[in-house]
Amino acid sequence: MLGSTHGTLTTHFRARVVACGEEPHAAVHSMTAAAAEGDLDVSGRPLHATVPDLDRFFRPESVAVIGASDTEGRPRTGITRQLVAWAERVGARLHPVHPTRESVFGRPCSPSVADLPEQVDLAVLLVGDPLPVIEELGQAKVKFAVAFASGFAETGEEGAAAQARLAAAVERSGLRLLGPNTNLNAFEAFRDDLDGPAIALITQSGHQGRPVYTLQELGVRLSHWAPTGNEADLETADFISYFSQRPEVGAIACYVEGLKDGRSFLLAADRAARAGVPVVAVKVGRTETGARTAASHTGKLTGADQVVDAAMRQFGVIRVDGLDELQDTAALLARARKPQADGVVVYSISGGTGAHFSDLATGAGLKLPTLSEEKQRELHEWIPDYLNVSNPVDNGGHPVGDWRGRKIIDAILADPDVGVLICPITGPFPPMSDRLAQDLVDAAETTDKLVCVVWGSPVGTEDAYRTTLLGSSRVATFRTFGNCITAVKAYLDHHRFAASYRSPFDEAPRTPSPSFRKAQALMRPGHQLSEHAAKQLLRAYGIRVPREQLVTSAAAAVRAAGLVGFPVVMKASGARLAHKTELGLVKVGLTSASQVRDAYRELTDIARYEGIELDGVLVCQMIERGVEMMVGVTHDALFGPTVTVGLGGVLVEVLHDAAVRVPPFGEDQARAMLGELRGRALLEGVRGGPPVDVDALVEVVLRVQRMALELGDDLAELDINPLMVLGRGQGAVALDALAVCR
C-alpha cells in the first residue's frame, strides 16, 4: 500500500442512456437512434458502455428515507441515524417518510412519497418489500433508490421471481435502483484529509470491502463505495463505467461474486481501459461447479471461469485472488506514477534475502536486468568488492548505517534501465533498518521511479514502519513478498497494456459480410451439420479445406480419388456424426483404386451396423506435414460466443492446452492466444523442424471470430479439428469440422 441473474449478449441494452465517444454523461437515445449512429454491432449489440449519471446518487441535493424511525432499539433507527449524519456530510436535505410519525430525529416527517415537499434525488427504502414503493417513486420523478431488503434471488427460485418483478417495476418507473440485498456501505464516512488519486470500491458483499476501506487508516484515499448487492438494476459494470470517468479516481477495486451481464462488463472494462484507469478485481468462482456437455472438443476445453479470466485479461482487468492482494494492488496502481522503465532491482542488507526475493520475482515474470559493469563499479565505491551488486544488490548491512546508504539508493535509481527499486526488509534491526527506511523515503521524494519496501515484521508496531514508511505518500509499503510481487507485476503490466490499448469495439463489424449471406443458406436450425456441410460453411468464410468430393458409391469414390489425387483419406459423412475415428469411420493413406473400393464398402457397412445415417462418403486430399491445431466456437452462459484455439488432433484430448477469447478482438489478441499455449514451441519448429505459418493460423482465428459474431446464437458450436498448419507461407487447412446449429 502507498503511504501507509446471468444475462445474454443481446438482452442487456438500456435505451435510456447510451454513452457515445468519450463523454462521461450522454443524452437519452432510442435503440433506433443508436443503430443509426453506428453504436450497435452486426448482431445488434451495443458498442459503447452505458454510463449512468451517478453524481446525484453519491452527492444528492435531497434524500428521502422511506420507513424512517427514531425509536431506540430498532434496526431502522440506527440506519436512519447514519443516513442523517451522511446527508449532513454531503450537504443534502433529508426528508423522513413514515405514515404514522410527525417527525423523526426532529425533522418533519411526510406520510408518503407523494407528500414530499420537493422532488428528491435519492430514496432509501427501509421497508421489507420495496416493490409497492417503486411505482410511487417513479411518479414522484425520484432519480435513484436503494433497497436493503433481502429475500430475493439469493434465496432460490421464488426469490429470483420476486427480484424479476422488482426489476421490471424499476424499468417501468424510470428510476435507477441499487440492490436489493445491499447495505449502508455507500453512506460510509470517507476521510477528506488525504491527498492524491483515490480508490473507488465496488463490492457485492459489503464485508469483503472492509480491508480496502480500512486503507484510509494507512493514508490511502478512498472516494466511493458501491455495494451492488443482487444487482436487480444497477450493476458492477455501471459503477466501473462511472468511476472510470471521475478525475479523482486512480484505480477501481472490485469484489465480484457473479457478473450480471457479460457484455455490459466488457463494455465497462473497455471504457476504463480507454481512460487508462486500472480495474483490480477479486472474482469468486475459480472452480468449475458443473460439468459441461458438448458435442465438440471446444465446448469441453473451457470452463466458465476460464472464459471470465480470459475476458478480464483481454480488457486489462487485473484479477487477484485475495482481499490482501486487492488492497495492495489497487493502492499501488492508484497512486504510483507511470513507470520510466520496466527493469526491477532488488536491494537488501542480506544476500539471502535478495536471492530469495529475486527467485520469486523472476518466477512471476518480473524483469531483473543485470546492472552494467560501470554501474557495478560505482556501487562498489560504497559496497565491499566481495558482495554481489549485479542485481540483486547486497550491501552487506553496514553501509546502510551511514552516509553510504543514500548514495547506493540514488545510484540505483539513476540507472535508466531501472524503473522499480524493491527493498525487502525481513525484520526490524534497529538502528540499521530505521536508517534504511528513512533513506528510502527520502530518495523516493526525489524521483519519479517506484520505490517499494516489504516490511516483513509480523508485529507492525515499529516506528520505522508505522511512522516512516506509512507516513510517506511516495513509498509503496507491503507486508509480504507475494503481495509486493503481484502488485508490481500488475503495475508494469497495466501501463504496458494501456500504452498499446486499442478498443476492439471500434473495429467490430457493424454490417454483415458477403460471407454471412452464403453461410445463412447452409445453416440448418436445430441440427448438427455433416462434415461436408460444415466445411462448406468454412469455405463461405474463406477458410481453406482440402480438395474433396462427397460420393455415394464405390465407383464414384474411385473416380473422386483420381481427381483428388492419391494418397487419399476417406471418411463417413453424416449429421450428428461427431467423432468418426472412434467408430472406425476414417481410412487414411489409401493409394490405389482397390483400397478405395474396399474402404467405401467397409465405411458404409460400419455405418449400417451402428445405425448411422450417412449423406455419403468423403474422398479427401491427404495432407500430412504440419502442426495439428484446433479452433472452435462455443457459447458461454454469461458472455455468449467465445473463440478457442489450442493444440489439435489427439493432443486436444490429452493436454487440454487451449486459450479462449470473447469477441470482438483484434489480431494482437489472436496472437496473444497462441503465446499462452504450453505447446507454442511446436509452432516455432522443434527438433530441427521448420516453423509453421503462424500468420495463416491467426487469420483462421480471426475468420472464425467473424463467424461467431455474425452467426451469433444461430451457431451453437463449431469445432475445426484438426486444423493443419503448414510450413511458413503455405497456409492452414481445416481437415475436419463439426458445426451445430441452434
C-alpha positions in Angstrom: 0.0 0.0 0.0 1.3 3.5 -0.7 1.8 5.8 2.2 0.5 3.7 4.5 -29.2 -13.4 -12.9 -26.8 -14.1 -15.8 -27.7 -12.1 -18.9 -27.1 -12.7 -22.6 -25.3 -10.6 -25.1 -28.5 -9.5 -26.8 -30.8 -8.7 -23.8 -28.8 -6.1 -21.8 -29.3 -2.8 -23.6 -30.6 0.3 -21.9 -32.2 2.5 -24.5 -32.5 5.3 -21.9 -28.8 6.2 -21.8 -26.1 5.4 -24.4 -22.6 6.7 -23.8 -21.0 7.9 -27.1 -17.4 8.5 -27.6 -15.5 9.7 -24.5 -18.3 11.9 -23.0 -18.8 10.8 -19.3 -22.6 11.5 -19.5 -24.7 11.0 -22.6 -28.1 12.1 -23.7 -31.1 9.8 -23.9 -31.3 7.8 -27.1 -33.6 5.2 -28.5 -32.2 1.9 -29.9 -33.1 3.1 -33.4 -31.1 6.3 -32.9 -28.2 4.3 -31.5 -28.2 2.0 -34.5 -28.3 5.0 -36.9 -25.2 6.4 -35.2 -23.3 3.1 -35.6 -23.4 2.2 -31.9 -24.6 -1.3 -32.5 -22.5 -4.2 -33.9 -23.5 -6.6 -36.6 -25.7 -8.6 -34.1 -27.4 -5.5 -32.8 -25.4 -5.4 -29.6 -24.1 -2.1 -28.1 -20.6 -1.0 -28.8 -20.3 1.6 -26.0 -20.8 1.3 -22.3 -23.8 3.0 -20.8 -22.7 5.5 -18.1 -25.5 6.4 -15.7 -25.1 9.9 -14.2 -24.5 8.8 -10.6 -23.4 12.2 -9.4 -26.9 12.7 -7.8 -26.6 9.2 -6.2 -23.3 9.9 -4.4 -23.9 13.6 -3.9 -27.6 14.2 -3.8 -29.2 17.5 -3.0 -32.2 15.9 -1.4 -32.8 12.4 0.2 -36.0 10.7 1.3 -35.8 7.9 3.9 -38.9 5.7 3.4 -39.7 4.0 6.7 -37.6 6.3 8.8 -37.5 5.7 12.6 -36.1 7.2 15.7 -37.4 4.6 18.2 -34.4 3.4 20.1 -33.6 -0.3 19.9 -34.9 -0.8 16.3 -32.7 -1.5 13.4 -34.3 1.1 11.2 -33.4 3.8 13.8 -29.7 3.0 13.6 -29.8 3.2 9.8 -31.8 6.4 9.9 -29.3 8.0 12.2 -26.4 7.0 9.9 -28.3 8.5 6.9 -28.9 11.7 8.8 -25.2 12.0 9.5 -24.3 11.2 5.9 -26.7 13.7 4.5 -25.2 16.4 6.6 -21.7 15.5 5.4 -22.6 15.7 1.7 -24.9 18.7 2.2 -28.2 17.0 1.3 -31.6 17.8 2.6 -33.1 14.7 4.3 -36.8 14.1 4.4 -38.1 11.2 6.6 -41.2 9.4 5.3 -43.5 7.4 7.6 -47.3 7.1 7.6 -47.7 7.4 11.4 -44.9 9.8 12.5 -45.0 13.5 12.6 -41.2 13.9 13.0 -38.1 11.7 13.1 -35.0 13.0 14.9 -36.6 16.4 15.0 -37.2 16.6 11.2 -40.7 16.9 9.8 -42.0 13.5 8.5 -44.1 13.1 5.3 -46.8 10.4 5.4 -46.0 9.2 1.9 -43.7 9.7 -1.1 -46.5 11.8 -2.8 -46.4 14.2 0.1 -42.7 15.0 0.0 -42.0 18.8 0.0 -39.7 18.6 -3.1 -38.5 16.3 -5.8 -35.7 14.1 -4.3 -32.6 12.7 -5.9 -32.3 9.6 -3.8 -34.8 7.4 -1.9 -33.6 5.0 0.7 -36.1 2.2 1.3 -36.2 0.8 4.9 -39.1 -1.4 4.1 -39.5 -5.2 3.9 -41.0 -5.2 0.4 -39.7 -2.4 -1.8 -41.9 -3.4 -4.8 -45.1 -1.4 -3.8 -43.0 1.7 -3.3 -41.3 1.7 -6.7 -44.3 3.0 -8.7 -44.8 5.8 -6.2 -41.1 6.8 -6.6 -41.4 6.7 -10.4 -44.4 9.0 -10.3 -42.5 11.4 -8.0 -39.7 11.5 -10.5 -37.1 10.2 -8.0 -33.8 9.6 -9.7 -32.3 6.8 -7.5 -33.4 4.4 -4.9 -31.6 1.9 -2.5 -33.3 -1.3 -1.4 -31.8 -3.0 1.6 -34.4 -5.8 1.8 -33.3 -9.4 1.4 -35.2 -12.5 0.4 -34.7 -12.2 -3.4 -32.5 -14.0 -5.9 -30.1 -15.1 -3.1 -32.8 -17.4 -1.7 -33.7 -19.5 -4.7 -36.3 -19.7 -7.5 -39.1 -18.0 -5.6 -36.8 -15.1 -4.6 -35.5 -14.9 -8.1 -39.0 -14.5 -9.4 -39.7 -11.7 -6.9 -36.5 -10.0 -8.0 -37.5 -10.2 -11.6 -40.8 -8.5 -10.7 -38.9 -5.8 -8.9 -36.5 -5.3 -11.8 -39.5 -5.0 -14.2 -41.1 -2.4 -12.0 -37.9 -0.4 -11.8 -37.6 -0.5 -15.6 -41.1 0.9 -16.0 -40.6 3.6 -13.3 -37.6 5.3 -14.9 -35.5 5.4 -11.7 -32.3 3.5 -11.1 -32.1 1.0 -8.2 -29.2 -0.1 -6.0 -29.9 -3.5 -4.5 -31.9 -5.3 -3.3 -29.9 -7.1 -0.5 -27.4 -4.3 -0.2 -26.2 -2.3 2.8 -25.1 1.1 4.1 -21.5 1.0 2.6 -22.3 3.7 0.1 -23.0 6.1 3.0 -19.8 5.5 5.0 -17.7 8.4 6.2 -14.6 8.9 3.9 -11.6 10.8 5.2 -11.3 14.2 3.5 -7.8 14.9 4.7 -6.0 12.6 2.3 -4.4 13.7 -0.9 -3.6 12.0 -4.2 -5.6 9.7 -6.5 -8.2 7.6 -4.8 -9.5 4.1 -4.9 -13.2 3.6 -5.9 -14.6 0.4 -4.4 -17.3 -1.9 -5.8 -18.4 -4.9 -3.8 -21.3 -7.4 -3.9 -20.6 -8.4 -0.3 -20.1 -5.4 1.9 -17.9 -7.1 4.5 -15.5 -8.1 1.8 -14.7 -4.5 1.1 -13.7 -3.7 4.6 -9.9 -4.3 4.1 -9.9 -1.8 1.2 -12.0 0.7 3.2 -9.6 0.4 6.1 -6.7 1.5 3.9 -7.7 5.1 4.8 -6.2 4.5 8.2 -2.8 3.9 6.4 -3.1 7.0 4.4 -4.7 5.7 1.2 -7.6 7.8 -0.1 -11.0 6.2 -0.8 -13.5 8.2 -2.8 -16.6 6.0 -3.3 -18.0 2.6 -2.2 -20.8 1.0 -4.3 -22.3 -2.1 -2.6 -24.2 -3.6 -5.5 -26.0 -6.4 -3.8 -28.2 -8.5 -6.0 -28.0 -6.1 -8.9 -31.6 -6.1 -9.9 -30.8 -2.9 -11.8 -27.6 -1.0 -11.2 -24.6 -3.4 -11.6 -20.9 -3.6 -11.2 -20.5 -2.5 -14.9 -22.4 0.7 -14.3 -20.1 1.7 -11.5 -17.0 0.8 -13.4 -18.1 3.0 -16.3 -18.9 5.9 -13.9 -15.8 5.7 -11.7 -13.5 5.5 -14.8 -14.7 9.0 -15.7 -14.1 10.5 -12.3 -11.0 12.7 -12.2 -10.2 11.8 -8.6 -10.2 8.0 -9.2 -6.8 6.5 -9.7 -8.0 2.8 -9.6 -11.1 0.8 -9.2 -11.2 -2.2 -6.8 -13.9 -4.8 -7.1 -15.2 -7.8 -5.2 -17.4 -9.7 -7.6 -19.4 -12.8 -6.8 -21.3 -13.0 -10.1 -21.5 -10.8 -13.2 -25.0 -9.8 -14.2 -24.2 -9.4 -17.9 -21.0 -10.3 -19.7 -21.3 -7.8 -22.5 -22.0 -4.9 -20.1 -19.0 -5.8 -18.1 -16.7 -5.9 -21.1 -18.0 -2.5 -22.3 -17.4 -1.0 -18.9 -13.9 -2.5 -18.8 -13.3 -1.1 -22.3 -14.3 2.4 -21.1 -11.9 2.1 -18.1 -9.1 0.9 -20.5 -9.7 3.8 -22.8 -9.4 6.2 -19.8 -6.3 4.4 -18.5 -8.0 3.7 -15.2 -6.9 0.3 -13.8 -9.5 -2.1 -12.6 -8.5 -4.7 -10.0 -10.9 -7.5 -9.2 -11.4 -10.5 -6.9 -13.8 -12.7 -8.9 -15.3 -15.6 -7.0 -15.6 -18.9 -8.9 -12.2 -20.2 -9.8 -13.5 -23.8 -9.6 -15.9 -25.4 -12.1 -19.2 -26.1 -10.3 -20.9 -28.1 -13.0 -19.9 -30.4 -15.9 -20.4 -29.1 -19.4 -21.7 -31.3 -22.1 -20.9 -30.5 -25.7 -20.5 -32.4 -28.9 -17.2 -30.7 -29.8 -13.8 -30.7 -28.2 -14.1 -26.9 -27.9 -17.0 -27.0 -25.5 -15.1 -29.3 -23.2 -11.9 -27.3 -23.1 -13.0 -24.0 -21.5 -15.0 -23.8 -18.3 -16.9 -20.8 -17.3 -14.1 -19.4 -15.1 -11.6 -19.7 -17.9 -13.8 -17.5 -20.0 -14.1 -14.9 -17.3 -10.4 -15.0 -16.8 -9.7 -14.5 -20.5 -12.3 -11.8 -20.9 -10.8 -9.8 -18.0 -7.3 -10.2 -19.4 -8.5 -9.0 -22.8 -9.7 -5.7 -21.4 -6.9 -5.2 -18.9 -8.9 -6.1 -15.7 -6.3 -7.3 -13.2 -7.6 -10.4 -11.4 -6.3 -11.2 -8.0 -7.3 -13.9 -5.5 -7.1 -12.5 -2.0 -8.5 -9.4 -0.4 -5.0 -8.5 0.8 -3.8 -8.6 -2.8 -6.8 -6.5 -3.8 -6.0 -3.7 -1.4 -2.2 -3.7 -2.0 -2.5 -3.9 -5.8 -5.3 -1.3 -6.1 -3.4 1.1 -3.8 -0.2 0.8 -5.8 -2.0 1.3 -9.1 -4.0 4.2 -7.9 -1.0 6.2 -6.7 2.2 5.2 -8.4 3.4 7.3 -11.3 3.9 5.9 -14.8 7.0 3.7 -14.9 10.1 5.1 -16.5 11.4 1.6 -17.4 10.4 -2.0 -16.7 13.6 -3.1 -15.0 13.3 -4.1 -11.4 16.3 -4.0 -9.0 16.2 -5.9 -5.6 18.2 -4.2 -2.9 18.8 -5.7 0.5 21.0 -5.8 3.5 21.2 -9.6 3.2 22.4 -11.7 0.3 19.9 -14.5 1.3 17.0 -12.1 1.3 17.9 -10.7 -2.1 18.4 -14.1 -3.6 15.1 -15.4 -2.2 13.1 -12.4 -3.4 14.8 -12.4 -6.8 13.9 -16.0 -7.3 10.2 -15.3 -6.6 10.1 -12.1 -8.7 11.8 -13.7 -11.7 9.4 -16.7 -11.5 6.5 -14.3 -11.6 7.7 -12.7 -14.8 9.4 -9.6 -13.5 12.4 -8.4 -15.4 15.6 -8.2 -13.2 18.2 -6.7 -15.6 21.9 -7.2 -14.8 23.4 -3.9 -13.9 26.1 -2.6 -16.2 29.8 -3.0 -15.4 30.0 0.7 -15.0 27.1 0.8 -12.5 28.6 -2.1 -10.5 31.9 -0.3 -10.2 30.0 2.8 -9.0 28.2 0.7 -6.3 31.4 -0.9 -5.2 32.6 2.5 -4.2 30.3 2.1 -1.1 29.8 -1.7 -1.0 32.6 -4.2 -0.4 34.0 -5.8 -3.5 33.2 -9.3 -2.4 29.5 -8.7 -2.4 27.2 -9.1 -5.4 25.8 -5.9 -6.9 24.8 -7.1 -10.3 21.1 -7.5 -9.3 20.1 -8.3 -6.6 22.3 -5.8 -4.9 23.6 -6.9 -1.5 25.1 -4.1 0.6 26.2 -6.4 3.4 24.5 -4.3 6.1 27.0 -1.8 7.3 26.7 0.8 4.5 23.1 1.5 5.4 24.1 2.8 8.8 25.8 5.9 7.5 26.0 8.3 4.5 26.7 5.5 2.1 23.2 4.1 2.3 21.6 7.0 0.5 24.4 7.1 -2.1 23.7 3.5 -3.0 19.9 4.0 -3.4 20.4 7.2 -5.5 22.9 5.4 -7.8 20.5 2.5 -8.4 17.6 4.8 -9.2 19.7 6.8 -11.6 20.1 3.8 -13.9 17.9 4.4 -17.0 17.1 0.7 -17.2 15.7 0.7 -13.7 12.0 1.6 -13.2 11.4 -0.1 -9.8 13.5 -0.5 -6.7 12.3 -3.1 -4.2 13.9 -3.3 -0.8 12.7 -6.3 1.3 13.4 -5.8 5.0 12.5 -9.1 6.5 12.5 -7.9 10.1 13.4 -4.8 12.2 17.1 -4.5 13.0 17.4 -1.0 14.6 19.1 1.3 14.1 20.1 -0.2 10.7 16.6 -0.8 9.5 15.4 2.6 10.7 18.1 4.4 8.8 17.4 2.3 5.7 13.7 3.1 5.8 14.3 6.8 6.2 16.8 6.8 3.3 14.3 5.0 1.0 11.6 7.5 1.9 13.9 10.5 1.3 15.1 9.1 -2.0 11.5 8.4 -3.2 10.7 12.1 -2.8 13.3 13.0 -5.3 12.5 10.5 -8.1 9.6 9.6 -10.4 10.6 5.9 -10.1 8.7 3.5 -8.0 10.3 2.6 -4.6 8.8 -0.4 -2.8 9.5 -1.7 0.7 8.5 -5.1 2.1 8.3 -4.8 5.9 8.4 -8.4 7.0 7.9 -8.0 10.7 4.6 -9.6 11.9 4.4 -7.1 14.7 3.8 -3.9 12.6 4.2 -1.5 15.6 7.7 -0.5 14.8 8.3 3.3 14.4 10.1 2.7 11.1 7.0 1.0 9.7 4.2 3.0 11.3 5.7 6.4 11.0 8.5 6.5 8.5 7.2 4.1 5.8 3.4 4.6 6.2 3.9 8.3 6.6 5.3 8.5 3.0 3.0 9.1 0.1 5.8 8.1 -2.4 6.9 4.7 -1.0 4.8 1.6 -1.6 4.9 -0.5 1.5 3.9 -4.2 1.6 3.9 -6.8 4.4 4.6 -9.9 2.2 6.9 -10.8 -0.7 4.0 -12.3 -2.6 1.8 -9.2 -2.4 4.6 -6.9 -3.4 5.5 -9.0 -6.5 1.8 -9.4 -7.5 1.3 -5.6 -7.2 4.5 -4.6 -9.0 3.8 -7.0 -11.9 0.2 -5.7 -12.2 1.6 -2.1 -12.2 4.0 -2.8 -15.0 1.6 -4.9 -17.0 -1.2 -2.3 -16.7 1.0 0.5 -18.1 2.3 -1.7 -20.8 -1.3 -2.7 -21.7 -2.6 0.9 -21.5 0.2 2.2 -23.8 -0.9 0.0 -26.6 -4.6 -0.5 -26.0 -7.0 -0.2 -28.9 -10.6 -0.8 -28.3 -11.8 -3.9 -30.2 -15.3 -2.4 -30.2 -14.1 0.4 -32.5 -13.3 -2.2 -35.2 -16.2 -4.5 -34.5 -18.2 -5.2 -37.7 -21.4 -3.1 -38.0 -22.8 -4.8 -41.1 -22.9 -8.4 -42.3 -20.2 -9.6 -44.7 -21.0 -11.3 -48.0 -19.8 -14.5 -46.3 -22.7 -14.2 -43.8 -25.3 -14.4 -46.6 -23.6 -17.5 -48.0 -23.4 -19.1 -44.6 -27.1 -18.4 -43.8 -28.1 -20.6 -46.7 -26.1 -23.5 -45.2 -27.4 -23.4 -41.7 -30.0 -26.0 -40.5 -31.6 -24.7 -37.3 -31.7 -27.3 -34.6 -29.3 -29.7 -36.4 -25.7 -30.8 -36.4 -24.2 -30.4 -39.8 -22.3 -33.2 -41.5 -18.6 -32.8 -42.0 -19.2 -32.0 -45.7 -21.7 -29.3 -44.8 -19.6 -27.9 -42.0 -16.7 -27.5 -44.4 -18.9 -25.6 -46.9 -19.6 -23.2 -44.0 -15.9 -22.7 -43.6 -15.4 -22.2 -47.3 -18.1 -19.4 -47.1 -15.8 -17.6 -44.7 -12.7 -18.1 -46.8 -11.2 -20.9 -44.6 -9.2 -23.4 -46.7 -10.3 -27.0 -46.7 -8.7 -30.0 -48.6 -9.7 -31.0 -52.1 -12.6 -33.4 -51.6 -15.7 -34.9 -53.1 -18.8 -36.4 -51.5 -19.7 -39.7 -53.1 -22.5 -42.3 -52.7 -21.0 -45.3 -54.5 -17.7 -47.2 -54.6 -17.3 -46.4 -58.3 -17.8 -42.7 -57.6 -15.2 -43.0 -54.8 -12.6 -44.4 -57.2 -13.3 -41.6 -59.8 -13.1 -39.0 -57.0 -9.8 -40.4 -55.8 -8.3 -40.0 -59.2 -9.5 -36.3 -59.3 -8.3 -35.5 -55.8 -5.0 -37.3 -56.3 -3.5 -40.2 -54.4 -3.0 -40.8 -51.5 -6.4 -40.0 -50.1 -8.4 -40.1 -46.9 -11.9 -41.5 -46.8 -14.4 -40.5 -44.1 -18.1 -41.2 -43.5 -20.1 -38.1 -43.6 -23.4 -37.6 -41.8 -25.3 -35.3 -39.5 -24.9 -36.0 -35.8 -21.7 -37.9 -36.5 -19.3 -36.2 -34.1 -16.3 -38.5 -33.5 -15.7 -40.7 -36.5 -12.3 -42.1 -35.6 -13.5 -43.9 -32.5 -16.1 -45.8 -34.7 -13.6 -46.8 -37.4 -15.2 -44.4 -39.9 -11.9 -42.9 -41.1 -9.5 -44.5 -43.5 -6.1 -42.9 -44.1 -3.3 -43.2 -46.7 -5.2 -45.0 -49.4 -3.0 -45.3 -52.5 -5.0 -47.5 -55.0 -8.4 -47.9 -56.6 -8.9 -51.3 -54.9 -8.2 -49.8 -51.5 -10.7 -47.0 -52.2 -13.4 -49.5 -53.2 -12.7 -51.7 -50.1 -12.7 -48.6 -47.9 -16.0 -47.4 -49.2 -17.7 -50.8 -48.5 -16.2 -51.0 -45.1 -17.3 -47.5 -44.1 -20.8 -48.0 -45.2 -21.1 -51.4 -43.6 -20.0 -50.0 -40.2 -22.5 -47.1 -40.6 -25.3 -49.6 -41.2 -24.3 -51.7 -38.3 -24.1 -48.7 -36.0 -27.4 -47.4 -37.3 -25.8 -44.2 -38.5 -27.4 -42.4 -41.4 -24.9 -41.0 -43.9 -25.2 -38.4 -46.6 -22.2 -40.0 -48.3 -18.5 -40.7 -48.0 -15.9 -38.0 -48.3 -12.9 -38.7 -50.5 -10.3 -36.1 -49.4 -6.8 -34.9 -50.3 -4.3 -36.2 -47.7 -2.2 -33.6 -46.0 0.4 -34.9 -43.7 3.1 -32.3 -43.0 2.3 -29.6 -40.4 1.2 -29.0 -36.8 -2.3 -30.1 -35.9 -4.3 -27.3 -34.1 -7.9 -26.8 -33.1 -10.0 -23.7 -33.5 -13.6 -23.5 -32.3 -16.6 -21.6 -31.2 -18.8 -22.3 -28.2 -21.3 -20.4 -26.2 -20.8 -19.2 -22.6 -23.9 -18.5 -20.5 -22.5 -15.1 -19.5 -20.5 -13.8 -22.4 -22.2 -15.6 -25.4 -20.0 -16.7 -28.3 -16.3 -17.5 -27.4 -13.4 -18.5 -29.6 -10.9 -21.1 -28.6 -7.6 -22.2 -30.1 -5.3 -24.9 -29.0 -3.3 -28.0 -29.9 -5.4 -30.3 -32.0 -5.6 -33.9 -33.1 -5.2 -36.4 -30.2 -3.3 -33.8 -28.2 -6.5 -31.9 -27.5 -7.8 -34.9 -25.6 -4.6 -35.4 -23.6 -3.2 -32.0 -22.9 -6.2 -29.7 -22.9 -3.9 -26.9 -24.0 -6.1 -24.1 -25.2 -6.7 -20.4 -25.0 -10.0 -18.6 -25.2 -11.2 -15.1 -26.1 -14.5 -13.3 -26.2 -15.3 -11.5 -29.5 -14.7 -8.9 -30.6 -10.9 -9.0 -30.5 -8.1 -8.0 -32.9 -5.0 -9.6 -34.3 -3.0 -8.7 -31.3 -5.2 -10.8 -29.1 -5.3 -13.7 -31.6 -1.5 -13.8 -31.4 -1.6 -13.5 -27.6 -3.8 -16.6 -27.5 -1.0 -18.6 -29.3 1.5 -17.2 -26.8 -0.5 -18.6 -23.9 -0.3 -22.2 -25.2 2.1 -24.5 -23.4 2.8 -26.2 -26.8 3.5 -22.9 -28.6 7.1 -24.1 -29.3 5.6 -26.6 -31.8 4.6 -23.6 -34.0 8.2 -22.3 -34.0 9.7 -25.6 -35.0 11.2 -28.3 -32.7 13.9 -30.9 -33.2 15.1 -29.3 -36.4 11.6 -29.0 -37.9 10.7 -25.8 -39.8 8.4 -23.1 -38.3 4.8 -23.2 -39.4 2.6 -20.5 -40.9 1.5 -18.6 -37.8 0.1 -15.8 -39.8 -2.3 -18.2 -41.6 -3.3 -19.6 -38.2 -4.0 -16.2 -36.9 -6.1 -15.4 -40.0 -8.2 -18.6 -39.4 -8.8 -17.5 -35.8 -10.0 -14.1 -36.9 -12.2 -15.6 -39.6 -13.8 -17.9 -37.1 -14.3 -14.9 -34.8 -16.2 -13.2 -37.7 -18.4 -16.3 -38.0 -19.1 -16.2 -34.3 -20.0 -12.5 -34.4 -22.2 -12.7 -37.5 -23.9 -16.0 -36.9 -24.3 -15.3 -33.2 -26.7 -17.6 -31.4 -27.5 -19.5 -34.6 -24.1 -21.2 -34.4 -24.2 -23.2 -31.2 -20.8 -24.9 -31.7 -18.0 -25.0 -34.2 -15.0 -27.3 -33.9 -12.2 -27.3 -36.5 -10.0 -30.2 -35.5 -7.5 -30.8 -36.8 -6.6 -27.6 -38.5 -3.3 -28.5 -40.2 -0.9 -25.5 -40.1 1.6 -26.0 -42.8 5.1 -24.6 -43.2 5.7 -20.8 -43.2 4.0 -19.2 -46.2 2.0 -22.3 -47.1 -1.2 -21.6 -45.1 -3.5 -23.7 -43.0 -6.1 -26.4 -43.9 -9.2 -27.5 -42.0 -9.0 -31.3 -42.3 -12.2 -31.9 -40.2 -15.0 -29.7 -38.9 -18.1 -30.1 -36.8 -20.9 -27.5 -36.6 -24.1 -27.4 -34.6 -26.9 -25.0 -35.4 -29.2 -23.7 -32.8 
